[in-house]
Amino acid sequence: MDALSYEEAREQLVAVVSKLEAGGTSLEDSLALWERGEALARRCEEWLEGARKRLAAARKDG
C-alpha cells in the first residue's frame, strides 16, 4: 500500500466503490472491499497531507 502513488490509490478506491455500489457480492467479499477501500482512502489522505505540508513549507520559505 505504501508504494502506491496518489493516482494509483485513487483509481483503486474508485474501483472499490464502484464494486460496492454495484452490489451482488457476498457479505465476506463486501467486507474485504470495504476494508481495502478504507486503507486506500487513508493512503490518499496521507498523500494529500504531505502535499499540504510541502505547500505550507514553500509558502513559508517564499
Secondary structure, 3 states (H helix, E strand, C coil): CCCCCHHHHHHHHHHHHHHHHHCCCCHHHHHHHHHHHHHHHHHHHHHHHHHHHHHHHHHHHC
